[in-house]
Amino acid sequence: MNISRKDFFKKSLFSLGEAVCSVTNVLNSAPEHVLSMPDSAHFVSVPHEDQTAVAYNETCLAKYSGCFACMERCEPEAIKLIHGVGIRINPRLCDGCGTCEYVCPVTPKAVRMQQRPKPVETAALHEDITP
């Protein structure tokens, strides 16, 4: 292949320019996806002892430090960030109010409320064990 240095740089810059233009056209024609955080001023948080928040880090923006809405609004401070992983929710601290799920801006929600597992009755276990 016999090509001059001048022609090589011309073709490289031309193809780079074409790529930039095509990406720009795609970005300009794409509909805007705006994440909107619901206004939590009108949300009434009511603790539910039978519910707890569960993290779904596949969709969580906090994984790479992009969103902290749930952590900022969690009054019992049950939500912690682990960079590169996402959020962790301490079920012992979670009061089940649902504020974190309400303010989560992604769809599907990265934090969802679920029924808290029922505790095992220790008295019933002791009755089965005693001779």
Secondary structure in CASP SS format (residue, H / E / C, confidence):
PFRMAT SS
TARGET T0000
AUTHOR 0000-0000-0000
METHOD secondary structure of the structure
MODEL  1
M C 1.00
N C 1.00
I C 1.00
S C 1.00
R H 1.00
K H 1.00
D H 1.00
F H 1.00
F H 1.00
K H 1.00
K H 1.00
S H 1.00
L H 1.00
F H 1.00
S H 1.00
L H 1.00
G H 1.00
E H 1.00
A H 1.00
V H 1.00
C H 1.00
S H 1.00
V H 1.00
T H 1.00
N H 1.00
V H 1.00
L H 1.00
N H 1.00
S H 1.00
A C 1.00
P C 1.00
E C 1.00
H C 1.00
V C 1.00
L C 1.00
S C 1.00
M C 1.00
P C 1.00
D C 1.00
S C 1.00
A C 1.00
H C 1.00
F C 1.00
V C 1.00
S C 1.00
V C 1.00
P C 1.00
H C 1.00
E C 1.00
D C 1.00
Q E 1.00
T E 1.00
A E 1.00
V E 1.00
A E 1.00
Y C 1.00
N C 1.00
E C 1.00
T C 1.00
C C 1.00
L H 1.00
A H 1.00
K H 1.00
Y H 1.00
S C 1.00
G C 1.00
C C 1.00
F C 1.00
A H 1.00
C H 1.00
M H 1.00
E H 1.00
R H 1.00
C C 1.00
E C 1.00
P C 1.00
E C 1.00
A C 1.00
I E 1.00
K E 1.00
L E 1.00
I E 1.00
H C 1.00
G C 1.00
V C 1.00
G E 1.00
I E 1.00
R E 1.00
I E 1.00
N C 1.00
P C 1.00
R C 1.00
L C 1.00
C C 1.00
D C 1.00
G C 1.00
C C 1.00
G C 1.00
T H 1.00
C H 1.00
E H 1.00
Y H 1.00
V H 1.00
C C 1.00
P C 1.00
V C 1.00
T C 1.00
P C 1.00
K C 1.00
A C 1.00
V E 1.00
R E 1.00
M E 1.00
Q E 1.00
Q E 1.00
R C 1.00
P C 1.00
K C 1.00
P C 1.00
V C 1.00
E C 1.00
T H 1.00
A H 1.00
A H 1.00
L H 1.00
H H 1.00
E H 1.00
D H 1.00
I H 1.00
T C 1.00
P C 1.00
END
